[in-house]
Amino acid sequence: MRGGAGRKPGWLKIKMASGASFAVTRQLLGQHSLNTVCRSAMCPNLQECWSRGTATFLLLGNVCTRSCRFCAVGKNERPPALDPDEPNKIARAVKSMNLKHAVLTSVNRDDLADGGAQQWVETLQAIRRVAPSTTLECLIPDFQGNELALDLVMAEAPEVLNHNIETVPSLYSKVRPQASYRDSLQLLKRAKTLHGLTTKSGLMVGMGETAEEITRSLDDLVRHGCDMVTIGQYLQPSSQHLPVERYITPEEFERYKMIAETAGFRYVQSAPFVRSSYYAEAFAHHTHSFP
């Protein structure tokens, strides 16, 4: 069943890439029995990123306790227990892949008292023990607003602290029913003002929002201390997920980029296939100039 947007336009056709780096990356991830958001979230950039030898590691298992209607990650209110060796597995993979920059994210684990924050901390510490020169980007969940959990992870001072607002406030009840737009903004503000971290967020477009709403959300992010932003096209993972309301043209993405830069972001990526961790190393390269 198709949504209101109809057929995918030509600019959303993916050029497949593979080769030696792709095979090596796939083998390493399989060898360490690791979850990646690339595969779990059906990312359209998987082939390209794995061919460049990069991947985004998925912590806390691959089953989420929330029911966001845009996301392809598996959902269950009672996910399996945490793997106590997950931090070391991820650290070994980061070292094996010789990554200069590693991106970590996780499912939401609302079944855990700390939302999985301690596992996050142990993973960051494990990576730094074996790969101290690797810079780290953490795309964290909201930990249900638990300030102790947030501070545990933020105190590890990753080079980039990422948390996606995903969409505009008017669509939250439909897109992220168990999340809060205000809480997500406050999380980013906490990372900046209390911990002095370089901050990043992301938006999906084509879900029924207006250009005016995107502009207001970009302004909200800057006012709450967000340094960098990604803007990409929402793509419906299956017929059970929210339909695409509209395919945004490359020209509109360029306009969003100019609006974001005018709003005050230090670095912006805005294009149909842009995702939170797409070319994340480029974002990391810009952090040295941030206050």
DOZARO-718872 format. One record per residue: x, y, z of N, C-alpha, C in turn. Coordinates in steps of 0.2 Angstrom, whole numbers, padded with zeros to 4 digits, always signed. Atoms other than C-alpha are relative to their C-alpha. Example, Ala and Ser with C-alpha at 12.3 -4.5 7.8 and 13.67 -1.06 7.14 Angstrom:
+0004-0006+0000+0062-0022+0039+0004+0006+0000/-0004-0006-0001+0068-0005+0036-0004+0005+0003/
END
This chain:
+0004-0006+0000+0000+0000+0000+0004+0006+0000/-0004-0006+0000+0007+0017-0005-0003+0005+0004/+0002-0006-0003+0006+0033+0004-0002+0005-0005/+0002-0005+0005+0000+0049-0003+0005+0003-0005/-0005-0003+0004+0016+0053-0011+0001-0003-0007/-0001+0003+0006+0015+0041-0025+0007-0003-0001/-0007+0003+0001+0030+0034-0034+0006+0004+0002/-0006-0003-0002+0047+0037-0029+0003+0004-0006/-0003-0004+0006+0055+0051-0040+0007-0003-0001/-0006+0002+0002+0071+0048-0049+0006+0001+0004/-0006-0002-0004+0083+0057-0037+0000-0005+0006/+0000+0005-0006+0078+0043-0024+0003-0007-0002/-0002+0007+0002+0086+0029-0034+0007+0000+0003/-0006+0001-0003+0101+0022-0025+0005-0003-0005/-0006+0003+0004+0118+0018-0034+0003-0005+0005/-0003+0006-0004+0123+0001-0027+0008+0000+0000/-0007+0000+0000+0141+0000-0021+0002-0006+0004/-0002+0006-0004+0151-0015-0015+0007+0000-0001/-0007+0001+0001+0168-0022-0016+0004-0002+0006/-0004+0003-0006+0182-0027-0004-0002+0003+0006/+0001-0003-0006+0179-0014+0009-0007-0002+0003/+0007+0002-0002+0160-0019+0009+0000-0007+0004/+0000+0007-0003+0164-0037+0012+0004-0001+0006/-0004+0000-0006+0177-0034+0025-0004+0003+0006/+0004-0003-0005+0165-0023+0035-0005-0005+0002/+0005+0005-0002+0151-0036+0034+0003-0006+0004/-0003+0006-0003+0163-0050+0039+0002+0002+0007/-0002-0002-0007+0170-0040+0054-0006+0001+0005/+0006-0001-0004+0152-0035+0060-0003-0007+0002/+0002+0006-0001+0147-0053+0058+0004-0004+0005/-0004+0004-0004+0162-0060+0067+0000+0002+0007/+0001-0003-0007+0159-0049+0082-0007-0001+0003/+0007+0001-0002+0140-0053+0082-0003+0007+0002/+0002-0006-0002+0136-0035+0082-0006+0003-0004/+0006-0003+0003+0120-0025+0079+0002+0006-0003/-0002-0007+0003+0121-0010+0067-0007+0003-0001/+0006-0003+0001+0107+0003+0065+0000+0000-0008/+0000+0000+0008+0112+0002+0046-0005-0005-0002/+0004+0006+0002+0104-0015+0045-0007+0000+0003/+0006+0000-0004+0091-0014+0059-0005+0005-0002/+0004-0005+0002+0084+0002+0053-0001+0001-0008/+0001+0001+0008+0085-0003+0034+0003+0007-0003/-0003-0007+0003+0096+0013+0030+0002-0001-0007/-0002+0000+0007+0097+0017+0012+0007+0001-0002/-0007-0001+0001+0115+0021+0014+0005-0006+0002/-0004+0006-0002+0121+0004+0020+0005-0002-0005/-0005+0002+0005+0130-0001+0004+0005+0005+0000/-0005-0006+0001+0139+0016+0002+0004+0000+0007/-0004-0001-0007+0144+0017+0021+0005-0006+0001/-0004+0006-0001+0150-0001+0022+0006-0001-0005/-0006+0000+0005+0160+0001+0006+0005+0005+0002/-0005-0004-0003+0169+0015+0015+0003-0002+0006/-0002+0003-0007+0172+0004+0030-0003+0003+0006/+0003-0004-0006+0160+0014+0041-0006-0004+0002/+0007+0003-0002+0145+0008+0051-0002+0003+0007/+0003-0003-0006+0134+0014+0065-0002-0006+0005/+0002+0006-0004+0134+0002+0080-0006+0001+0004/+0006-0001-0004+0118-0001+0089+0001-0004+0007/-0001+0002-0007+0119-0003+0108-0007-0003+0003/+0006+0002-0004+0107-0012+0120-0005-0005-0004/+0003+0005+0004+0102-0025+0108-0004+0003-0006/+0003-0003+0007+0091-0023+0092-0008+0000+0001/+0008+0000-0001+0073-0023+0100-0001+0006+0004/+0001-0006-0003+0066-0006+0105-0007-0001+0004/+0006+0000-0004+0053-0003+0119-0006+0005-0003/+0005-0005+0003+0044+0011+0109-0003-0002-0007/+0004+0002+0006+0032+0011+0095+0000+0006-0005/+0000-0006+0005+0038+0026+0084-0002-0003-0007/+0003+0003+0007+0029+0024+0067+0004+0001-0006/-0004-0001+0006+0043+0029+0056+0006-0005+0000/-0007+0003-0001+0057+0017+0062-0001-0008-0001/+0001+0007+0002+0060-0001+0056+0003-0004+0005/-0003+0004-0005+0069-0007+0071-0005-0004+0004/+0005+0005-0003+0060-0022+0080-0002+0003+0006/+0004-0003-0006+0048-0017+0094-0003-0006+0005/+0003+0004-0005+0043-0026+0110+0001+0003+0007/+0000-0003-0007+0039-0020+0128+0005-0004+0004/-0004+0004-0005+0050-0034+0135+0006-0003-0005/-0005+0002+0004+0066-0035+0125+0005-0005+0004/-0005+0004-0004+0080-0048+0129+0004+0004+0004/-0005-0003-0005+0092-0045+0143+0006+0003-0004/-0006-0002+0003+0107-0035+0139+0006-0005+0000/-0006+0004+0000+0123-0043+0133+0006+0003+0004/-0005-0003-0004+0136-0040+0146+0007+0001-0004/-0006-0001+0004+0150-0042+0133-0001+0005-0006/+0001-0004+0006+0142-0030+0121+0006+0006+0000/-0005-0006+0000+0154-0015+0126+0007-0003-0003/-0007+0003+0002+0170-0026+0123-0001-0002-0007/+0001+0002+0007+0163-0033+0107+0000+0006-0005/+0000-0006+0004+0160-0015+0100+0007+0003+0000/-0007-0003+0000+0177-0009+0106+0005-0004-0005/-0005+0004+0005+0186-0024+0097-0002+0001-0007/+0002-0002+0007+0176-0020+0081+0003+0006-0002/-0003-0007+0001+0181-0002+0082+0007+0000-0002/-0007+0001+0001+0199-0007+0084+0002-0004-0007/-0001+0004+0006+0198-0020+0070-0001+0003-0006/+0001-0004+0006+0191-0008+0058+0004+0006-0001/-0005-0006+0000+0204+0005+0062-0004+0006-0001/+0004-0006+0002+0191+0018+0063+0003+0006+0004/-0002-0006-0002+0196+0036+0065-0006+0003+0004/+0006-0003-0003+0178+0041+0070-0005-0006+0000/+0005+0005-0001+0165+0029+0077-0007+0003+0002/+0007-0002-0001+0146+0032+0078-0004-0006+0004/+0004+0004-0004+0136+0024+0092-0007+0002+0001/+0007-0002-0002+0117+0024+0094-0003-0006+0004/+0003+0005-0003+0105+0013+0103-0008+0000-0001/+0007+0000+0000+0087+0007+0104-0002+0004+0007/+0002-0002-0006+0076+0014+0118-0001-0006+0005/+0001+0005-0005+0076+0003+0134-0004+0002+0006/+0004-0003-0005+0062+0010+0144-0001-0006+0006/+0001+0005-0005+0061-0007+0153+0006+0000+0006/-0006+0000-0005+0078-0003+0162+0000+0006+0004/+0001-0005-0005+0079+0008+0177+0004+0006-0003/-0004-0006+0002+0093+0019+0169+0000+0000-0008/+0001+0000+0007+0087+0016+0151+0006-0003-0004/-0006+0003+0004+0104+0007+0147+0006+0005+0001/-0006-0005+0000+0115+0022+0152+0006-0003+0002/-0007+0003-0002+0128+0012+0161+0003-0005-0005/-0003+0004+0006+0130+0000+0146+0003+0005-0005/-0003-0005+0004+0133+0016+0136+0007+0002+0003/-0006-0002-0003+0146+0022+0148+0006-0006-0001/-0005+0005+0001+0155+0005+0148+0002-0001-0007/-0002+0001+0007+0155+0004+0129+0005+0006-0002/-0005-0006+0001+0163+0022+0128+0007-0001+0003/-0006+0001-0004+0176+0017+0141+0004-0006-0003/-0004+0005+0003+0180+0001+0132+0003+0002-0006/-0003-0002+0007+0183+0009+0115+0006+0004+0002/-0006-0004-0001+0194+0022+0123+0006-0004+0003/-0005+0004-0002+0204+0008+0131+0004-0003-0005/-0003+0003+0005+0208+0000+0115+0002+0004-0006/-0001-0005+0006+0207+0014+0102-0001+0007+0003/+0000-0007-0003+0211+0030+0112+0000+0006-0005/+0000-0005+0005+0213+0040+0096-0006+0001-0004/+0006+0000+0004+0196+0036+0089-0005+0005+0003/+0005-0005-0002+0184+0051+0090-0007-0004+0000/+0006+0004-0001+0166+0046+0096-0006+0005-0001/+0006-0004+0000+0149+0052+0091-0006-0005+0003/+0006+0004-0003+0134+0046+0102-0006+0003-0002/+0007-0002+0002+0117+0047+0095-0005-0003+0006/+0003+0003-0006+0108+0044+0112-0008+0001+0000/+0008-0001-0001+0089+0041+0116-0001+0005+0006/+0001-0006-0005+0081+0053+0129+0000-0003+0007/+0000+0003-0006+0082+0040+0143-0006+0002+0005/+0006-0002-0004+0064+0046+0148+0001+0006+0004/-0001-0006-0004+0071+0062+0154+0004-0001+0006/-0003+0001-0006+0081+0054+0168+0007+0004+0000/-0006-0004+0000+0094+0067+0172+0006-0004+0002/-0006+0004-0002+0106+0055+0181+0002-0004-0006/-0002+0005+0006+0106+0043+0166+0003+0005-0006/-0003-0005+0005+0109+0058+0154+0007+0002+0002/-0006-0003-0003+0123+0065+0165+0005-0006+0000/-0004+0005+0000+0131+0048+0166+0004-0001-0007/-0002+0000+0007+0133+0047+0147+0004+0006-0002/-0003-0006+0002+0137+0065+0144+0006+0002+0003/-0006-0001-0003+0150+0065+0157+0006-0003-0003/-0005+0004+0004+0160+0053+0146+0003+0005-0006/-0002-0005+0005+0162+0068+0134+0002-0002-0007/-0001+0002+0007+0160+0061+0117+0001+0006-0004/-0002-0006+0004+0167+0072+0103-0007+0003-0003/+0006-0003+0003+0149+0074+0096-0006-0004+0004/+0005+0002-0004+0133+0072+0107-0006+0001-0005/+0006+0000+0005+0118+0068+0095-0006-0002+0003/+0006+0002-0002+0100+0067+0099-0005+0003-0005/+0004-0002+0005+0087+0068+0085-0007+0002+0003/+0007-0002-0002+0071+0078+0087-0005-0003-0005/+0004+0004+0005+0065+0069+0071-0005+0003-0004/+0006-0003+0004+0050+0079+0066-0002+0007+0004/+0003-0006-0003+0040+0095+0071-0005-0001+0005/+0005+0001-0005+0029+0097+0086-0007-0003-0002/+0007+0002+0002+0013+0095+0077-0001-0007-0002/+0001+0007+0003+0017+0077+0071+0003-0004+0006/-0003+0005-0006+0024+0070+0088-0005-0005+0002/+0005+0006-0002+0008+0061+0093-0001-0005-0005/+0001+0005+0005+0008+0053+0076+0007-0004-0001/-0007+0003+0002+0027+0050+0073+0004-0003+0006/-0004+0002-0006+0035+0049+0091-0005+0000+0006/+0005+0000-0006+0020+0045+0103+0002+0000+0007/-0003+0000-0007+0031+0041+0118+0006+0004+0001/-0006-0005-0001+0043+0055+0116-0003+0007+0000/+0002-0007-0001+0042+0074+0119+0005+0005-0003/-0004-0005+0004+0048+0088+0108+0004+0004+0005/-0004-0004-0005+0052+0099+0123+0005-0004+0004/-0006+0004-0003+0062+0085+0132+0006-0001-0004/-0005+0001+0004+0072+0082+0117+0004+0007-0001/-0003-0007+0000+0076+0101+0116+0004+0001+0006/-0003-0001-0006+0080+0101+0134+0006-0004+0001/-0006+0005+0000+0092+0086+0132+0006+0004-0003/-0005-0004+0004+0102+0096+0119+0003+0006+0004/-0002-0006-0004+0102+0111+0130+0005-0002+0006/-0004+0002-0006+0109+0101+0145+0007-0002-0003/-0007+0002+0003+0123+0093+0134+0004+0006-0001/-0004-0006+0001+0128+0111+0129+0002+0004+0006/-0001-0005-0005+0126+0121+0144+0003-0003+0006/-0003+0004-0006+0130+0108+0158+0006-0003-0001/-0006+0004+0002+0143+0098+0149+0005+0003-0005/-0004-0003+0005+0150+0109+0136+0001-0004-0006/-0001+0005+0006+0148+0096+0122-0002+0003-0007/+0002-0002+0007+0147+0099+0103-0007-0004-0001/+0006+0003+0001+0129+0095+0099-0003-0001-0007/+0003+0001+0007+0119+0088+0084-0007-0003+0000/+0007+0003+0001+0101+0084+0079-0001-0001-0007/+0002+0001+0007+0092+0078+0064-0008+0000+0000/+0007-0001+0001+0075+0080+0056-0001-0004-0007/+0003+0003+0006+0065+0069+0043-0005+0005-0003/+0005-0004+0003+0055+0078+0031-0004-0004-0005/+0005+0003+0005+0040+0073+0019-0005-0004+0004/+0005+0004-0005+0029+0067+0034-0006+0004+0001/+0006-0004-0001+0016+0081+0032+0002+0007+0003/-0002-0006-0003+0026+0095+0040+0000+0006-0005/+0000-0006+0005+0026+0113+0032+0007+0003+0000/-0007-0004+0000+0042+0123+0027+0000+0004+0006/+0000-0004-0006+0037+0135+0041+0001-0003+0006/-0001+0004-0006+0036+0122+0054+0008-0003+0000/-0007+0002+0000+0054+0116+0049+0004+0006+0002/-0003-0006-0002+0060+0133+0050+0000+0002+0007/+0001-0001-0007+0053+0135+0067+0004-0005+0005/-0004+0005-0004+0061+0119+0073+0007+0001+0000/-0007-0002+0001+0078+0124+0066+0002+0005+0005/-0002-0006-0005+0077+0140+0076+0000-0003+0007/+0000+0003-0007+0072+0130+0092+0006-0004+0001/-0006+0003-0001+0087+0119+0090+0006+0004+0001/-0006-0004-0001+0099+0133+0088-0001+0004+0007/+0001-0003-0006+0091+0142+0103+0001-0005+0006/-0002+0005-0005+0094+0126+0113+0007-0003+0000/-0007+0002+0000+0112+0125+0109+0002-0005-0005/-0001+0006+0005+0112+0113+0094+0005+0003-0005/-0005-0003+0005+0128+0116+0083-0001-0003-0007/+0000+0003+0006+0125+0104+0069-0007-0004-0001/+0007+0003+0001+0109+0097+0060+0001-0004-0007/+0001+0003+0006+0105+0084+0047-0008+0000-0002/+0007+0000+0003+0089+0085+0036+0000-0005-0006/+0000+0005+0006+0084+0070+0025-0007-0002-0001/+0007+0003+0002+0069+0062+0017-0002-0006+0004/+0003+0006-0003+0058+0051+0026-0002-0005-0005/+0002+0005+0005+0056+0034+0017-0004-0005+0004/+0004+0004-0004+0042+0022+0023+0003-0007+0000/-0004+0007+0000+0051+0005+0028-0005-0005-0002/+0005+0005+0002+0035-0005+0026-0007+0003+0000/+0007-0002+0001+0016-0004+0023-0003+0001+0007/+0003-0001-0006+0014-0005+0042+0003+0007+0003/-0003-0007-0003+0024+0012+0045-0004+0005-0004/+0003-0006+0002+0018+0029+0042+0002+0001-0008/-0001-0001+0007+0016+0033+0023+0004+0007-0001/-0004-0006+0002+0027+0046+0015-0006+0005-0003/+0005-0005+0003+0016+0062+0012+0002+0004-0006/-0003-0003+0006+0028+0070+0000+0007-0001-0001/-0007+0001+0001+0044+0068-0008+0003+0007-0001/-0003-0007+0000+0055+0084-0005+0005+0000-0006/-0005-0001+0006+0065+0090-0021+0007+0002+0003/-0007-0002-0002+0084+0092-0020+0000+0008+0001/-0001-0008-0001+0081+0111-0023-0003+0002+0007/+0003-0001-0007+0070+0111-0007+0005-0001+0005/-0005+0002-0005+0083+0102+0003+0006+0006+0000/-0005-0006+0000+0096+0116-0003-0003+0006+0003/+0003-0006-0003+0084+0129+0003+0000-0001+0008/+0000+0002-0007+0082+0120+0020+0008+0001+0003/-0007-0001-0002+0101+0120+0021+0002+0008+0001/-0001-0007-0001+0102+0139+0018-0004+0003+0006/+0004-0003-0006+0088+0142+0031+0004-0002+0006/-0004+0003-0006+0098+0131+0044+0006+0004+0001/-0006-0004+0000+0114+0140+0040-0001+0007+0003/+0002-0007-0002+0105+0157+0042-0002+0000+0007/+0002+0001-0007+0098+0151+0059+0006+0000+0004/-0006+0000-0004+0115+0149+0065+0004-0007+0001/-0003+0006+0000+0120+0131+0063+0007+0000-0002/-0007+0000+0002+0139+0128+0062+0001-0005-0006/-0001+0005+0005+0137+0113+0050-0006-0003-0002/+0007+0002+0002+0122+0107+0040+0001-0005-0006/+0001+0004+0006+0119+0092+0029-0007-0001-0002/+0007+0001+0002+0103+0092+0019-0001-0002-0007/+0001+0003+0007+0098+0081+0005-0004-0007+0001/+0005+0006+0000+0086+0066+0001+0003-0006+0005/-0002+0006-0004+0097+0052+0008+0004+0001+0006/-0003-0001-0007+0105+0061+0023-0003-0003+0005/+0003+0003-0006+0103+0052+0039+0005+0002+0006/-0004-0002-0005+0110+0055+0056+0007-0001+0000/-0007+0002+0000+0126+0046+0054+0003+0000-0007/-0003+0000+0006+0129+0049+0036+0005+0005-0001/-0006-0004+0000+0146+0055+0033+0002+0004+0007/-0001-0003-0007+0147+0058+0052+0007+0002+0001/-0007-0003+0000+0166+0060+0050+0001+0007-0002/+0000-0007+0002+0163+0076+0041-0002+0005+0006/+0002-0004-0005+0154+0083+0056+0005+0000+0006/-0006+0000-0005+0168+0077+0068+0005+0004-0002/-0005-0004+0003+0180+0086+0057-0001+0008+0002/+0002-0007-0001+0171+0103+0061+0000+0001+0007/+0001-0002-0007+0170+0101+0080+0006+0004+0003/-0006-0004-0003+0188+0108+0083-0001+0007+0000/+0001-0007+0000+0181+0125+0079-0005+0003+0004/+0005-0002-0004+0167+0125+0091+0002+0002+0007/-0002-0002-0007+0167+0134+0108-0002-0006+0004/
END
